[in-house]
């Protein structure tokens, strides 16, 4: 078998909302399709990938560097030992050839986009959902029937008041979620506390997480921590700049409740430095590395290995992203739970149409690969790319 073609495009995913540091009014997402010469039901098997949620398209890096490397490689050099399927790790090594150590950032997003498409194709060729493909190779074949899920929301939007925020949270509970996450840091502390207290009229403190999206300096992060500490929230997420491990450690020394961070760390090396210097506590804190932003599944497997070497359980990893990739790696690699974006970050956010969410758990899709074909609003864009 061989890769017959690789196609890519960029689509707009703009939305009128914001978190503490940015709005999404001009957001884009990169799409990629890896077309193989394997034919099923009269059509070639195609793997799809996209450049995460909340990150701009990085397809120029794919066009100029990574895709040409794969297309110029000897086809057999990208195959597994049996020669019947792609080997994602060989593909990853090939697309990263000539890339210097370090240099993480947009490159990590580009690589993850292409890596996602390769794993999707591999699982489709094997005829199984991606989580099962991963579990059989990297988690002893253990496959759950459902995984814990929480919903990301509570954004700022023009003219949006307390009543609308509470209505949104009630809608998430009606959808079957029990744990919800809301944004903080986009308003002064007193106003944010009023927002938090309003949401706590709808959900319990143990079911409410807050996310500052890296907005605060040390003093502000600690001020928020002191104000929120008596509430007993589920977790306090990303209080400061993602690579400011000293700030993270300072908050951990004072804030006794759970902390969460990691979604903007783009490599296993960044994750290692967080564990070394960020003061994170393996018994109560959460790690939120986003596979779609950090070189993809191959690198994520390496990240899980080093997390465990540093005394953490992989069940403390709750991938950021809110999409099908995060769901599959959570189920297939034995992680603690996943995020969902059913109402934002469209068309990528959320899972396959009709997938049941109940009592804070989500079932698993049964389509081969990632199952993008079962998410109608997203598959329309992917189908156009494939055509």
FENNORUR-V59804 format. One record per residue. N is the residue number from 1. RES is the residue in one letter. BURIAL is # if it has 16 or more other C-alpha atoms within 10 Angstrom, else .. Layout:
BEGIN
n = [N	N]
res = [RES	RES]
burial = [BURIAL	BURIAL]
END
This chain:
BEGIN
n = [1	2	3	4	5	6	7	8	9	10	11	12	13	14	15	16	17	18	19	20	21	22	23	24	25	26	27	28	29	30	31	32	33	34	35	36	37	38	39	40	41	42	43	44	45	46	47	48	49	50	51	52	53	54	55	56	57	58	59	60	61	62	63	64	65	66	67	68	69	70	71	72	73	74	75	76	77	78	79	80	81	82	83	84	85	86	87	88	89	90	91	92	93	94	95	96	97	98	99	100	101	102	103	104	105	106	107	108	109	110	111	112	113	114	115	116	117	118	119	120	121	122	123	124	125	126	127	128	129	130	131	132	133	134	135	136	137	138	139	140	141	142	143	144	145	146	147	148	149	150	151	152	153	154	155	156	157	158	159	160	161	162	163	164	165	166	167	168	169	170	171	172	173	174	175	176	177	178	179	180	181	182	183	184	185	186	187	188	189	190	191	192	193	194	195	196	197	198	199	200	201	202	203	204	205	206	207	208	209	210	211	212	213	214	215	216	217	218	219	220	221	222	223	224	225	226	227	228	229	230	231	232	233	234	235	236	237	238	239	240	241	242	243	244	245	246	247	248	249	250	251	252	253	254	255	256	257	258	259	260	261	262	263	264	265	266	267	268	269	270	271	272	273	274	275	276	277	278	279	280	281	282	283	284	285	286	287	288	289	290	291	292	293	294	295	296	297	298	299	300	301	302	303	304	305	306	307	308	309	310	311	312	313	314	315	316	317	318	319	320	321	322	323	324	325	326	327	328	329	330	331	332	333	334	335	336	337	338	339	340	341	342	343	344	345	346	347	348	349	350	351	352	353	354	355	356	357	358	359	360	361	362	363	364	365	366	367	368	369	370	371	372	373	374	375	376	377	378	379	380	381	382	383	384	385	386	387]
res = [X	X	X	X	X	X	X	X	X	X	X	X	X	X	X	X	X	X	X	X	X	X	X	X	X	X	X	X	X	X	X	X	X	X	X	X	X	X	X	X	X	X	X	X	X	X	X	X	X	X	X	X	X	X	X	X	X	X	X	X	X	X	X	X	X	X	X	X	X	X	X	X	X	X	X	X	X	X	X	X	X	X	X	X	X	X	X	X	X	X	X	X	X	X	X	X	X	X	X	X	X	X	X	X	X	X	X	X	X	X	X	X	X	X	X	X	X	X	X	X	X	X	X	X	X	X	X	X	X	X	X	X	X	X	X	X	X	X	X	X	X	X	X	X	X	X	X	X	X	X	X	X	X	X	X	X	X	X	X	X	X	X	X	X	X	X	X	X	X	X	X	X	X	X	X	X	X	X	X	X	X	X	X	X	X	X	X	X	X	X	X	X	X	X	X	X	X	X	X	X	X	X	X	X	X	X	X	X	X	X	X	X	X	X	X	X	X	X	X	X	X	X	X	X	X	X	X	X	X	X	X	X	X	X	X	X	X	X	X	X	X	X	X	X	X	X	X	X	X	X	X	X	X	X	X	X	X	X	X	X	X	X	X	X	X	X	X	X	X	X	X	X	X	X	X	X	X	X	X	X	X	X	X	X	X	X	X	X	X	X	X	X	X	X	X	X	X	X	X	X	X	X	X	X	X	X	X	X	X	X	X	X	X	X	X	X	X	X	X	X	X	X	X	X	X	X	X	X	X	X	X	X	X	X	X	X	X	X	X	X	X	X	X	X	X	X	X	X	X	X	X	X	X	X	X	X	X	X	X	X	X	X	X	X	X	X	X	X	X	X	X	X	X	X	X	X	X	X	X	X	X	X	X	X	X	X	X]
burial = [.	#	#	.	.	#	#	#	#	#	.	.	#	#	.	.	#	#	#	#	.	.	#	#	.	.	#	#	#	#	#	#	#	#	#	#	.	#	.	.	.	.	.	.	#	#	#	#	#	#	#	#	#	#	#	#	#	#	#	.	#	#	#	.	#	#	#	.	#	#	#	.	.	.	.	.	#	#	#	.	.	.	.	.	#	#	#	#	#	.	#	#	.	#	#	#	.	.	.	.	.	.	.	#	.	#	#	#	#	#	#	#	#	#	#	#	#	#	#	#	#	#	#	#	#	.	.	#	#	#	#	#	#	#	#	.	.	.	#	.	.	#	#	.	.	#	#	#	#	#	#	#	#	#	#	#	.	.	.	.	.	.	.	.	#	#	.	#	#	.	.	#	#	.	#	#	#	#	#	#	#	#	#	#	#	#	.	.	.	.	.	#	#	.	#	#	#	.	#	#	.	.	#	#	#	.	#	#	#	#	#	#	#	#	#	#	.	#	.	.	#	#	.	#	#	.	.	#	#	.	#	#	#	#	#	#	#	#	#	#	#	#	#	#	#	.	#	#	#	#	#	#	.	.	#	.	#	#	#	#	#	#	#	#	#	#	#	#	.	#	#	#	.	#	#	.	.	#	#	#	#	#	.	.	#	#	#	#	#	#	#	#	#	#	#	#	#	#	#	#	#	.	#	#	.	#	#	.	.	.	.	#	#	#	.	#	#	#	#	#	#	#	#	#	#	#	#	#	#	#	#	#	#	#	#	#	#	#	#	#	#	#	.	#	#	#	#	#	#	#	#	#	.	.	.	.	#	#	.	#	#	#	#	#	#	#	#	#	#	#	#	#	#	#	#	.	.	#	#	.	.	#	.	.	#	#	.]
END
